[in-house]
């Protein structure tokens, strides 16, 4: 028990009052009349005083009453620490699909609800869902966030160690590039796909393709079989630089994948793209070999900075050891971990110029060893109108599913979290009741006590 205002306990000094009253109990002498006073001498006046407690019960009750009043002034309370177990069960389901999911898995969901599980929308905010939503017609809104993002975000809200049941399909296009790390226990209940076959028409690198997709794979077939004009590429390599071999290997991979003919250093004709791999200033003669409106990719020269960092490309980070200091204000395509430009793009004259502030060299970065190298060069070489796709389509109609042997998440720390909360429970009501009962008892005993008289 603790007190909100401990200074109120000074009122306990008032307990001296009943002590003084009971000890200083002065009784006046009484005159007694008798029949004969012949044998008595001259009487003398006398008084009687008593310094002892005659009624212990009243004394104790009065003392207790003053003690309770002092406690009431101090406002007593109980300080109680309660551990709240964070192991709360969740049911995650897309609100758009909830009516159909509940109809198919009603028995499972009902059993989880009886155990105290909560239903939440598998979407931004994870808003609660009630069974009323199974009968309400909702406006369908497509959730464009992938499962990786949503499961990672749920980890910030779901208590650590909690059990989570997710009702969702396992389409490949709903997963991100990396598996999320979660600190809760995830049980994935897959939904049956209504459409297991789909097809669509897409355009890539100037060609139209018909895509046919099923849960196992997606196949693309070219519709326009006419030969496209070849892509002419010229490469200039400075003295002591051997980076062209990496460019040539990447160009061959792009040609094989896109089915586009790529000619490197053609003997005649204008080039579609020119790679200037040299520390020297680009020559006018080299620029003249590139067709107007085409692309120039050039190494930039300047102060070399050996600051360990990484290159940000398509959401992936590749180790960066050295870069060239850049003061260029052009559009940034690739950056390092500090936001400095690694690749920029601008319109210079009649060319689209890419400025590269590093080198295609393993001593400078790990780009040339990573499969992302080919993907990153794809929009520069092919000149795709949708460079964000980098030549790799992610279509909503894709029916491919993740294998059940593949893990959906990376399991992190599942230790059940316990949150402690402190509650102060006031005791003032209890003390008021006790004070009233003691006061009533003291009054009853006081009135019942009768004076004792001496009879003749």
LODO-715217 format. One line per 4 residues: for each residue z, x, y of N, C-alpha, C. Coordinates in steps of 0.2 Angstrom, whole numbers, plus 5000, padded with zeros to 4 digits. Example, Ala and Ser with C-alpha at 12.3 -4.5 7.8 and 13.67 -1.06 7.14 Angstrom:
5039:5066:4972:5039:5062:4978:5039:5066:4984; 5035:5064:4989:5036:5068:4995:5039:5064:5000
END
This chain:
5000:5004:4994:5000:5000:5000:5000:5004:5006; 4996:5003:5011:4995:5006:5017:4996:5001:5023; 4997:5004:5029:4998:5000:5035:4993:5002:5040; 4991:4996:5043:4986:4997:5049:4989:5000:5055
4995:4997:5057:4999:5000:5063:5005:5002:5060; 5006:5008:5058:5012:5011:5056:5018:5011:5061; 5016:5011:5067:5021:5011:5072:5026:5004:5072; 5023:4999:5069:5027:4993:5068:5033:4994:5064
5033:4999:5060:5039:5000:5055:5045:5002:5059; 5044:5004:5065:5050:5006:5070:5055:5000:5070; 5052:4994:5069:5056:4988:5070:5061:4987:5064; 5060:4992:5059:5065:4992:5054:5072:4994:5057
5072:4996:5063:5079:4998:5066:5083:4992:5067; 5079:4986:5067:5083:4980:5069:5088:4978:5063; 5087:4981:5057:5092:4980:5052:5099:4981:5053; 5100:4985:5059:5107:4986:5061:5110:4980:5063
5107:4975:5066:5110:4969:5068:5114:4965:5063; 5111:4963:5057:5115:4960:5053:5121:4964:5050; 5119:4971:5050:5125:4975:5047:5131:4975:5052; 5130:4975:5059:5135:4975:5063:5139:4968:5063
5134:4963:5062:5137:4956:5062:5142:4955:5056; 5140:4957:5051:5144:4956:5045:5150:4961:5044; 5150:4967:5047:5155:4972:5047:5160:4970:5053; 5158:4968:5058:5163:4966:5064:5164:4959:5064
5167:4957:5059:5169:4950:5058:5176:4949:5060; 5178:4946:5066:5184:4946:5069:5187:4938:5068; 5193:4938:5065:5195:4931:5063:5202:4930:5068; 5202:4925:5072:5208:4924:5076:5214:4921:5072
5220:4923:5074:5226:4920:5070:5227:4913:5071; 5230:4909:5066:5231:4902:5067:5239:4901:5067; 5240:4896:5071:5247:4893:5072:5249:4888:5066; 5254:4890:5062:5256:4886:5057:5263:4882:5058
5263:4876:5058:5269:4872:5059:5273:4871:5053; 5280:4873:5053:5285:4872:5048:5291:4868:5050; 5294:4865:5045:5300:4861:5046:5306:4864:5049; 5308:4870:5048:5314:4873:5050:5312:4880:5053
5315:4882:5058:5314:4888:5061:5320:4892:5062; 5326:4889:5059:5332:4892:5060:5333:4899:5058; 5330:4900:5052:5331:4907:5049:5325:4912:5052; 5321:4910:5056:5316:4914:5059:5318:4917:5065
5316:4923:5066:5317:4926:5072:5311:4924:5077; 5312:4928:5083:5307:4927:5088:5300:4929:5085; 5295:4924:5086:5289:4926:5083:5285:4930:5088; 5280:4934:5085:5276:4938:5089:5269:4936:5088
5265:4937:5093:5258:4935:5092:5254:4941:5089; 5249:4939:5084:5246:4944:5080:5239:4941:5079; 5234:4945:5078:5227:4943:5076:5225:4947:5070; 5220:4944:5067:5218:4948:5061:5210:4950:5061
5209:4956:5060:5202:4958:5060:5200:4961:5053; 5193:4960:5051:5191:4962:5045:5184:4966:5046; 5184:4972:5043:5178:4976:5044:5175:4977:5037; 5174:4972:5033:5171:4972:5027:5166:4966:5026
5161:4967:5022:5156:4962:5021:5159:4957:5016; 5159:4951:5019:5162:4945:5015:5157:4941:5011; 5150:4941:5013:5145:4938:5010:5139:4942:5009; 5139:4945:5003:5133:4950:5002:5126:4947:5001
5126:4941:4999:5120:4937:4998:5116:4936:5005; 5120:4933:5009:5117:4932:5016:5115:4938:5019; 5120:4943:5018:5118:4950:5022:5111:4953:5019; 5110:4952:5012:5104:4955:5010:5098:4951:5012
5099:4944:5012:5093:4940:5014:5091:4941:5021; 5096:4942:5026:5095:4944:5033:5091:4951:5034; 5094:4955:5030:5091:4962:5030:5083:4962:5028; 5082:4958:5022:5075:4957:5020:5071:4954:5025
5074:4949:5028:5069:4945:5033:5067:4950:5039; 5072:4954:5041:5070:4959:5046:5065:4964:5043; 5066:4966:5037:5061:4971:5034:5054:4968:5034; 5053:4962:5032:5047:4958:5031:5044:4958:5038
5048:4956:5043:5045:4955:5050:5042:4962:5052; 5046:4967:5051:5043:4974:5053:5037:4976:5049; 5036:4974:5043:5030:4975:5039:5024:4971:5042; 5026:4965:5044:5021:4961:5047:5018:4964:5053
5022:4967:5057:5020:4970:5063:5015:4976:5061; 5017:4979:5056:5013:4985:5054:5006:4983:5050; 5006:4977:5048:5000:4974:5045:4998:4978:5038; 5001:4977:5033:5000:4980:5027:4994:4978:5023
4991:4983:5020:4985:4981:5016:4984:4986:5010; 4980:4984:5005:4979:4988:4999:4972:4991:4999; 4972:4997:4998:4966:5001:4998:4963:5002:4991; 4957:4998:4990:4955:4998:4983:4948:5001:4983
4947:5006:4978:4941:5010:4977:4937:5007:4971; 4931:5004:4972:4928:5001:4966:4921:5005:4965; 4920:5007:4959:4914:5010:4957:4909:5005:4955; 4903:5005:4959:4898:5000:4957:4893:5004:4953
4891:5001:4947:4887:5004:4943:4880:5002:4945; 4876:5007:4946:4869:5006:4949:4864:5004:4943; 4866:5003:4937:4861:5002:4932:4859:4995:4932; 4855:4993:4936:4852:4986:4937:4845:4986:4934
4844:4981:4930:4837:4980:4927:4832:4977:4932; 4826:4979:4932:4821:4977:4936:4815:4975:4931; 4811:4969:4934:4805:4967:4931:4800:4968:4936; 4795:4972:4935:4789:4973:4940:4783:4970:4937
4780:4966:4942:4774:4962:4940:4770:4961:4946; 4764:4961:4946:4760:4959:4952:4760:4952:4953; 4762:4950:4960:4763:4943:4961:4757:4939:4960; 4751:4942:4961:4745:4938:4960:4744:4936:4953
4747:4940:4948:4746:4939:4941:4752:4936:4938; 4757:4935:4942:4764:4932:4939:4763:4926:4935; 4760:4921:4938:4759:4914:4934:4757:4916:4927; 4751:4919:4926:4748:4921:4920:4753:4925:4915
4756:4930:4918:4760:4935:4915:4766:4931:4912; 4769:4926:4916:4775:4922:4914:4773:4918:4908; 4767:4915:4908:4765:4910:4903:4764:4914:4897; 4761:4920:4897:4760:4924:4891:4767:4927:4888
4771:4929:4893:4777:4933:4891:4784:4929:4893; 4783:4923:4893:4789:4919:4895:4795:4921:4891; 4795:4921:4884:4801:4922:4880:4804:4929:4882; 4800:4934:4883:4803:4941:4885:4806:4941:4892
4802:4938:4897:4805:4937:4904:4811:4933:4904; 4812:4928:4900:4818:4924:4900:4824:4927:4898; 4823:4931:4892:4828:4935:4889:4831:4940:4894; 4826:4943:4898:4828:4949:4903:4832:4945:4909
4830:4940:4911:4833:4936:4916:4840:4934:4914; 4841:4932:4908:4848:4931:4906:4853:4937:4906; 4850:4943:4905:4854:4949:4905:4855:4951:4913; 4852:4948:4917:4854:4950:4924:4848:4954:4928
4842:4954:4924:4836:4958:4927:4834:4954:4933; 4831:4958:4938:4828:4955:4944:4820:4956:4944; 4816:4951:4946:4809:4951:4946:4807:4953:4953; 4803:4958:4953:4800:4961:4960:4793:4962:4959
4789:4961:4965:4782:4961:4966:4780:4969:4965; 4775:4970:4961:4773:4977:4960:4768:4979:4965; 4771:4979:4971:4767:4980:4977:4771:4984:4983; 4768:4985:4988:4772:4988:4994:4778:4984:4996
4784:4987:4996:4790:4983:4998:4794:4980:4992; 4790:4979:4986:4794:4977:4980:4798:4971:4981; 4795:4966:4985:4799:4960:4986:4801:4956:4980; 4807:4952:4981:4809:4948:4975:4804:4943:4973
4804:4941:4967:4800:4935:4965:4804:4930:4961; 4803:4924:4962:4807:4919:4958:4802:4915:4954; 4805:4911:4949:4801:4907:4945:4797:4902:4948; 4799:4900:4954:4795:4895:4958:4788:4898:4959
4787:4905:4960:4781:4908:4961:4776:4907:4955; 4779:4904:4949:4774:4903:4944:4770:4897:4945; 4772:4893:4949:4769:4886:4950:4765:4886:4957; 4767:4891:4961:4764:4891:4968:4757:4894:4968
4752:4891:4971:4746:4894:4972:4746:4899:4977; 4745:4906:4975:4746:4911:4980:4739:4913:4982; 4738:4915:4989:4731:4918:4991:4731:4925:4987; 4726:4926:4983:4725:4933:4980:4723:4938:4985
4727:4943:4985:4726:4949:4989:4726:4955:4984; 4720:4959:4984:4719:4964:4979:4724:4970:4981; 4728:4973:4977:4732:4978:4978:4728:4985:4977; 4727:4988:4982:4722:4994:4982:4726:5001:4981
4733:5000:4980:4737:5006:4979:4737:5007:4971; 4737:5014:4970:4737:5015:4963:4744:5015:4960; 4744:5015:4953:4751:5015:4950:4755:5021:4951; 4752:5027:4952:4756:5033:4953:4760:5032:4960
4756:5030:4965:4760:5029:4972:4765:5024:4971; 4764:5018:4968:4769:5013:4967:4775:5015:4963; 4774:5018:4958:4779:5020:4953:4784:5025:4957; 4780:5030:4960:4784:5035:4964:4788:5031:4970
4785:5026:4973:4789:5023:4978:4795:5019:4976; 4794:5016:4970:4799:5012:4966:4805:5016:4965; 4804:5023:4964:4810:5027:4962:4814:5028:4968; 4812:5026:4974:4816:5027:4980:4821:5021:4981
4819:5015:4977:4823:5009:4977:4827:5007:4971; 4824:5008:4965:4827:5007:4959:4833:5011:4958; 4839:5009:4956:4844:5013:4954:4843:5018:4949; 4845:5025:4949:4844:5030:4944:4847:5028:4938
4843:5028:4932:4845:5027:4926:4844:5020:4924; 4841:5015:4929:4840:5008:4927:4834:5007:4923; 4834:5002:4919:4829:5000:4915:4824:4996:4918; 4818:4998:4918:4812:4994:4922:4807:4992:4917
4805:4986:4917:4800:4983:4913:4794:4982:4917; 4788:4985:4916:4782:4984:4920:4777:4981:4916; 4775:4975:4919:4769:4971:4916:4763:4972:4920; 4758:4976:4917:4752:4978:4921:4747:4981:4915
4741:4981:4918:4736:4983:4913:4736:4991:4914; 4732:4994:4910:4732:5002:4909:4725:5004:4911; 4722:5001:4916:4715:5003:4918:4715:5010:4921; 4711:5014:4920:4711:5021:4922:4710:5022:4929
4706:5017:4932:4705:5018:4940:4711:5016:4944; 4716:5013:4940:4723:5012:4944:4728:5017:4944; 4726:5023:4940:4730:5029:4940:4728:5034:4945; 4733:5038:4948:4731:5043:4952:4729:5049:4949
4728:5055:4953:4726:5061:4950:4732:5064:4946; 4738:5063:4948:4744:5066:4945:4749:5060:4942; 4753:5062:4937:4758:5057:4935:4764:5057:4939; 4767:5051:4940:4773:5051:4945:4779:5053:4941
4784:5056:4944:4790:5058:4941:4795:5052:4943; 4798:5049:4938:4803:5044:4940:4810:5045:4937; 4815:5043:4940:4822:5044:4938:4825:5038:4934; 4820:5033:4932:4823:5027:4929:4819:5026:4922
4821:5022:4918:4818:5021:4911:4813:5016:4912; 4807:5018:4910:4801:5013:4911:4798:5011:4904; 4798:5004:4904:4795:5001:4898:4788:4998:4900; 4783:5000:4898:4776:4998:4900:4774:4992:4895
4773:4986:4898:4771:4981:4893:4763:4979:4896; 4758:4982:4892:4751:4981:4894:4749:4974:4894; 4745:4972:4899:4742:4965:4899:4735:4965:4896; 4733:4960:4893:4727:4959:4890:4721:4959:4896
4716:4962:4895:4711:4962:4900:4706:4956:4899; 4705:4952:4904:4700:4946:4903:4693:4949:4902; 4691:4953:4906:4684:4956:4905:4684:4963:4903; 4681:4964:4897:4681:4970:4894:4675:4974:4895
4670:4970:4897:4663:4973:4899:4661:4971:4906; 4658:4976:4909:4656:4975:4916:4650:4980:4918; 4646:4978:4923:4641:4982:4925:4640:4982:4932; 4637:4987:4935:4636:4987:4943:4631:4992:4944
4628:4991:4950:4623:4996:4953:4626:5000:4958; 4625:5007:4957:4628:5011:4962:4622:5016:4964; 4623:5019:4970:4618:5024:4973:4622:5031:4973; 4619:5036:4971:4622:5043:4972:4616:5048:4972
4617:5052:4978:4613:5058:4979:4605:5055:4979; 4604:5049:4982:4598:5047:4983:4595:5043:4977; 4599:5042:4972:4596:5039:4966:4601:5033:4965; 4597:5028:4962:4601:5022:4960:4603:5022:4952
4609:5020:4951:4611:5020:4944:4614:5013:4942; 4613:5011:4935:4616:5006:4933:4622:5008:4928; 4628:5006:4930:4634:5008:4926:4636:5002:4922; 4637:5004:4915:4640:4999:4910:4647:5002:4908
4652:4998:4908:4658:5000:4907:4662:4996:4902; 4666:4999:4898:4670:4996:4893:4677:4999:4892; 4682:4997:4889:4688:5001:4889:4688:5008:4886; 4683:5010:4883:4682:5016:4880:4678:5021:4885
4673:5019:4888:4669:5023:4892:4665:5020:4897; 4662:5023:4902:4658:5021:4907:4651:5025:4907; 4646:5022:4906:4639:5026:4906:4635:5024:4911; 4632:5029:4915:4627:5028:4920:4620:5029:4918
4615:5025:4920:4608:5026:4918:4604:5025:4924; 4600:5030:4926:4596:5031:4932:4591:5025:4931; 4590:5022:4937:4585:5016:4937:4578:5019:4940; 4578:5023:4945:4572:5025:4948:4571:5032:4945
4566:5033:4941:4564:5039:4937:4560:5044:4941; 4558:5042:4947:4553:5046:4951:4556:5052:4953; 4552:5058:4953:4555:5064:4954:4557:5065:4962; 4563:5067:4963:4565:5068:4970:4563:5075:4972
4562:5076:4979:4561:5082:4981:4566:5087:4980; 4564:5094:4978:4569:5099:4976:4574:5100:4982; 4579:5103:4981:4584:5105:4986:4583:5113:4987; 4580:5115:4992:4579:5122:4993:4585:5125:4997
4588:5131:4994:4594:5134:4996:4592:5141:4997; 4594:5144:5003:4594:5151:5004:4601:5154:5005; 4602:5160:5002:4608:5163:5003:4607:5170:5005; 4611:5172:5011:4611:5179:5013:4618:5182:5012
4618:5188:5009:4624:5191:5007:4625:5198:5010; 4630:5199:5014:4631:5205:5017:4633:5211:5013; 4633:5217:5016:4634:5223:5012:4641:5223:5009; 4642:5225:5003:4649:5225:5000:4652:5219:4998
4648:5213:4999:4650:5207:4997:4647:5204:4991; 4650:5202:4986:4647:5199:4980:4649:5192:4979; 4650:5188:4984:4652:5181:4983:4647:5176:4981; 4640:5178:4981:4635:5174:4980:4635:5171:4973
4638:5176:4968:4638:5174:4961:4642:5167:4960; 4647:5166:4964:4651:5160:4963:4647:5154:4966; 4644:5155:4971:4640:5150:4974:4634:5148:4970; 4631:5153:4967:4625:5151:4962:4628:5147:4956
4633:5149:4953:4636:5146:4947:4638:5139:4949; 4641:5138:4955:4642:5131:4957:4636:5127:4958; 4631:5130:4961:4624:5126:4962:4621:5124:4956; 4622:5128:4951:4619:5126:4944:4623:5120:4941
4629:5120:4942:4633:5115:4939:4632:5108:4943; 4631:5109:4949:4629:5103:4953:4622:5100:4951; 4617:5105:4950:4611:5103:4948:4611:5099:4941; 4615:5102:4937:4615:5099:4930:4619:5092:4930
4624:5091:4934:4627:5085:4935:4623:5080:4938; 4620:5081:4944:4616:5076:4948:4609:5075:4946; 4607:5080:4941:4600:5079:4939:4595:5080:4945; 4597:5084:4950:4593:5086:4955:4591:5093:4954
4584:5095:4956:4582:5101:4955:4584:5105:4962; 4587:5111:4960:4589:5115:4966:4586:5122:4965; 4582:5124:4970:4579:5131:4970:4582:5135:4975; 4585:5141:4972:4588:5146:4976:4583:5151:4979
4584:5152:4985:4579:5157:4989:4572:5156:4987; 4569:5150:4989:4562:5149:4987:4558:5153:4991; 4552:5155:4988:4547:5160:4992:4544:5157:4998; 4543:5150:4997:4540:5147:5003:4544:5140:5005
4542:5138:5010:4545:5131:5013:4552:5132:5016; 4554:5127:5020:4560:5127:5023:4566:5126:5019; 4572:5128:5020:4578:5127:5016:4581:5121:5019; 4584:5117:5014:4589:5112:5015:4596:5114:5018
4598:5119:5015:4604:5122:5017:4604:5130:5016; 4607:5133:5021:4608:5140:5021:4615:5143:5020; 4616:5147:5016:4623:5150:5015:4623:5157:5018; 4626:5159:5024:4627:5165:5027:4634:5168:5025
4633:5173:5020:4639:5176:5017:4640:5183:5019; 4641:5184:5026:4642:5190:5029:4646:5190:5035; 4649:5196:5036:4654:5197:5042:4650:5198:5048; 4643:5199:5048:4639:5200:5053:4637:5194:5057
4635:5194:5063:4633:5188:5067:4627:5186:5063; 4626:5179:5063:4620:5176:5060:4614:5178:5064; 4609:5179:5060:4603:5181:5063:4599:5175:5065; 4594:5176:5070:4590:5171:5072:4585:5169:5067
4583:5175:5063:4578:5174:5058:4580:5170:5052; 4586:5170:5051:4589:5166:5045:4589:5159:5047; 4591:5158:5053:4592:5151:5056:4585:5147:5056; 4580:5151:5057:4573:5149:5057:4570:5147:5050
4573:5149:5045:4571:5147:5038:4574:5141:5036; 4579:5138:5040:4582:5131:5038:4579:5126:5042; 4577:5120:5039:4574:5115:5042:4578:5111:5047; 4575:5109:5052:4579:5105:5057:4583:5099:5054
4589:5098:5057:4593:5093:5054:4596:5095:5048; 4595:5101:5045:4598:5102:5039:4605:5106:5040; 4607:5110:5035:4614:5112:5035:4615:5120:5035; 4619:5122:5039:4621:5130:5039:4628:5131:5037
4629:5135:5032:4636:5136:5030:4637:5144:5031; 4642:5145:5035:4642:5153:5037:4650:5155:5037; 4650:5161:5035:4657:5165:5035:4658:5166:5043; 4665:5165:5045:4667:5167:5051:4670:5174:5051
4669:5177:5057:4672:5184:5057:4678:5183:5062; 4683:5188:5062:4688:5188:5066:4694:5192:5063; 4700:5191:5066:4706:5194:5064:4708:5191:5057; 4709:5196:5052:4711:5193:5045:4719:5193:5045
4721:5187:5043:4728:5185:5043:4730:5185:5035; 4735:5189:5033:4737:5189:5026:4744:5185:5026; 4743:5179:5027:4749:5174:5027:4748:5169:5020; 4753:5170:5015:4752:5166:5010:4753:5158:5011
4748:5154:5009:4748:5147:5010:4744:5144:5005; 4741:5138:5006:4737:5135:5001:4731:5131:5005; 4726:5130:5002:4720:5126:5005:4721:5118:5002; 4721:5114:5007:4721:5107:5006:4714:5104:5005
4712:5102:4998:4705:5099:4997:4706:5093:4992; 4704:5088:4995:4704:5082:4991:4711:5080:4988; 4716:5081:4992:4723:5080:4990:4726:5085:4985; 4722:5091:4984:4725:5096:4979:4726:5102:4983
4731:5106:4981:4733:5112:4985:4731:5118:4981; 4727:5123:4984:4724:5129:4980:4727:5135:4984; 4729:5140:4980:4733:5146:4983:4728:5149:4988; 4731:5151:4994:4727:5154:4999:4731:5161:5001
4728:5166:5000:4731:5173:5002:4729:5176:5009; 4723:5175:5011:4720:5177:5017:4716:5172:5020; 4716:5173:5027:4711:5168:5031:4709:5172:5037; 4704:5169:5041:4702:5172:5047:4705:5167:5053
4708:5170:5058:4711:5167:5063:4706:5162:5067; 4707:5156:5068:4702:5151:5071:4705:5148:5077; 4701:5148:5082:4702:5144:5088:4697:5139:5089; 4693:5137:5084:4688:5132:5084:4691:5125:5085
4688:5121:5089:4691:5114:5090:4686:5109:5086; 4682:5112:5082:4677:5107:5078:4681:5103:5073; 4678:5098:5070:4681:5094:5065:4683:5098:5059; 4690:5097:5057:4692:5101:5052:4691:5097:5045
4688:5101:5040:4687:5098:5034:4692:5100:5029; 4693:5107:5029:4698:5109:5024:4704:5113:5029; 4710:5112:5027:4715:5115:5031:4720:5119:5027; 4724:5123:5030:4729:5127:5026:4736:5123:5026
4741:5126:5023:4747:5122:5023:4751:5121:5030; 4748:5125:5035:4751:5125:5042:4746:5120:5046; 4741:5118:5044:4736:5114:5047:4731:5118:5051; 4731:5124:5049:4725:5128:5052:4719:5127:5049
4713:5128:5053:4707:5126:5050:4704:5132:5045; 4702:5129:5039:4699:5134:5034:4691:5132:5034; 4689:5126:5035:4682:5124:5035:4682:5119:5040; 4677:5120:5045:4676:5115:5050:4668:5113:5051
4667:5108:5054:4660:5105:5054:4658:5103:5061; 4652:5105:5064:4650:5103:5070:4643:5103:5071; 4640:5100:5076:4633:5100:5077:4631:5106:5082; 4627:5111:5080:4625:5116:5084:4618:5116:5084
4615:5115:5090:4608:5114:5090:4605:5109:5086; 4600:5111:5082:4597:5106:5077:4600:5106:5070; 4606:5110:5069:4609:5111:5063:4616:5108:5062; 4618:5106:5056:4625:5104:5055:4628:5110:5052
4633:5113:5056:4635:5119:5054:4642:5119:5051; 4644:5122:5046:4650:5122:5043:4653:5129:5044; 4659:5130:5047:4662:5137:5048:4667:5138:5043; 4667:5143:5039:4672:5144:5034:4676:5150:5036
4683:5149:5036:4687:5154:5039:4691:5157:5033; 4688:5158:5028:4690:5162:5022:4684:5165:5018; 4685:5166:5012:4679:5169:5008:4679:5166:5001; 4673:5166:4998:4673:5164:4991:4674:5170:4987
4680:5172:4987:4683:5178:4984:4690:5177:4981; 4691:5178:4974:4698:5177:4972:4703:5181:4975; 4701:5187:4979:4707:5190:4983:4709:5186:4989; 4705:5182:4991:4706:5178:4997:4710:5171:4995
4707:5168:4990:4710:5161:4987:4708:5160:4980; 4710:5155:4977:4709:5153:4970:4704:5147:4970; 4700:5146:4975:4695:5141:4975:4690:5142:4970; 4687:5148:4969:4681:5149:4965:4683:5148:4958
4689:5149:4956:4692:5148:4949:4693:5141:4947; 4694:5136:4952:4696:5130:4951:4690:5125:4950; 4690:5120:4945:4685:5115:4945:4683:5111:4951; 4688:5111:4956:4687:5108:4962:4682:5111:4966
4680:5117:4965:4675:5121:4969:4669:5117:4969; 4666:5115:4963:4660:5112:4962:4660:5105:4966; 4666:5101:4965:4667:5095:4968:4667:5095:4975; 4670:5101:4978:4671:5102:4985:4664:5103:4988
4659:5107:4985:4653:5109:4987:4648:5103:4987; 4649:5098:4983:4645:5093:4981:4642:5089:4987; 4646:5087:4992:4644:5083:4998:4640:5088:5003; 4641:5094:5002:4638:5099:5007:4631:5100:5004
4630:5101:4998:4624:5102:4995:4619:5096:4994; 4622:5091:4992:4618:5085:4990:4617:5080:4996; 4622:5081:5001:4621:5077:5007:4622:5070:5006; 4627:5068:5002:4629:5061:5000:4631:5057:5006
4629:5051:5007:4631:5047:5012:4638:5045:5012; 4641:5045:5006:4648:5044:5005:4652:5050:5003; 4653:5055:5007:4656:5061:5005:4663:5060:5003; 4667:5055:5005:4673:5054:5002:4674:5053:4995
4668:5051:4992:4668:5051:4984:4667:5057:4981; 4664:5062:4985:4663:5069:4982:4658:5068:4976; 4654:5063:4976:4650:5062:4970:4653:5059:4964; 4660:5057:4964:4663:5055:4958:4666:5048:4960
4663:5043:4957:4664:5036:4959:4670:5033:4956; 4674:5029:4960:4680:5025:4957:4679:5018:4959; 4676:5015:4954:4674:5008:4955:4679:5003:4952; 4680:4997:4956:4685:4993:4954:4683:4989:4947
4677:4989:4946:4675:4986:4940:4675:4990:4934; 4677:4996:4935:4678:5001:4929:4683:4998:4924; 4681:4998:4918:4685:4995:4912:4689:5000:4908; 4688:5006:4909:4691:5011:4905:4699:5011:4906
4702:5012:4900:4709:5011:4900:4712:5018:4898; 4718:5019:4900:4722:5025:4898:4724:5024:4890; 4723:5030:4886:4725:5029:4879:4733:5028:4879; 4735:5025:4874:4742:5023:4873:4746:5030:4871
4742:5035:4869:4745:5041:4867:4747:5045:4874; 4744:5043:4879:4745:5047:4885:4751:5044:4889; 4756:5048:4891:4761:5046:4895:4759:5043:4902; 4763:5038:4904:4761:5035:4911:4765:5039:4916
4771:5041:4915:4775:5045:4920:4778:5051:4917; 4781:5055:4921:4785:5061:4920:4792:5059:4921; 4796:5059:4915:4803:5057:4916:4807:5062:4919; 4811:5060:4924:4815:5065:4928:4822:5064:4926
4827:5065:4931:4834:5064:4929:4836:5057:4929; 4838:5054:4923:4840:5047:4922:4847:5046:4922; 4851:5051:4925:4858:5050:4926:4860:5043:4930; 4864:5039:4927:4866:5033:4930:4870:5034:4936
4868:5032:4942:4871:5033:4948:4877:5028:4949; 4882:5030:4951:4888:5026:4953:4890:5026:4960; 4890:5021:4963:4891:5021:4971:4898:5018:4971; 4902:5022:4975:4909:5020:4976:4910:5016:4983
4913:5011:4983:4914:5007:4989:4922:5006:4989; 4924:5006:4996:4931:5005:4997:4932:4999:5001; 4937:4995:4998:4939:4988:5000:4946:4988:5003; 4947:4985:5009:4954:4985:5011:4956:4977:5010
4961:4976:5006:4963:4969:5005:4970:4968:5009; 4970:4964:5014:4976:4962:5018:4981:4959:5014; 4987:4961:5016:4993:4958:5012:4997:4953:5017; 4995:4952:5023:4999:4949:5028:5001:4942:5026
4996:4938:5022:4998:4932:5020:5004:4932:5015; 5004:4936:5010:5009:4937:5005:5016:4938:5009; 5016:4942:5014:5022:4944:5017:5024:4938:5022; 5020:4934:5024:5022:4928:5028:5025:4923:5024
5022:4922:5018:5025:4917:5013:5032:4920:5011; 5033:4926:5009:5039:4929:5007:5045:4928:5013; 5042:4929:5019:5047:4929:5025:5049:4922:5026; 5045:4917:5025:5047:4910:5026:5052:4908:5020
5050:4910:5014:5055:4908:5008:5062:4911:5010; 5062:4917:5012:5069:4921:5013:5072:4917:5019; 5069:4916:5024:5072:4912:5030:5075:4906:5028; 5071:4902:5024:5073:4895:5022:5079:4896:5017
5079:4901:5013:5085:4902:5008:5091:4904:5013; 5090:4908:5017:5096:4910:5022:5099:4904:5026; 5095:4900:5028:5097:4894:5032:5101:4889:5028; 5099:4888:5022:5102:4884:5017:5109:4886:5015
5109:4893:5014:5116:4896:5012:5121:4896:5018; 5118:4897:5024:5122:4897:5030:5125:4890:5031; 5121:4885:5030:5124:4878:5032:5129:4875:5026; 5128:4878:5020:5132:4876:5014:5139:4879:5014
5139:4884:5018:5146:4888:5018:5151:4884:5022; 5156:4882:5019:5161:4878:5023:5167:4882:5025; 5170:4881:5031:5177:4885:5032:5182:4883:5028; 5187:4887:5026:5192:4886:5022:5199:4885:5026
5202:4880:5025:5208:4878:5029:5214:4879:5024; 5220:4881:5027:5226:4881:5024:5230:4875:5025; 5231:4871:5019:5235:4865:5019:5243:4866:5019; 5246:4861:5022:5254:4861:5022:5256:4861:5015
END
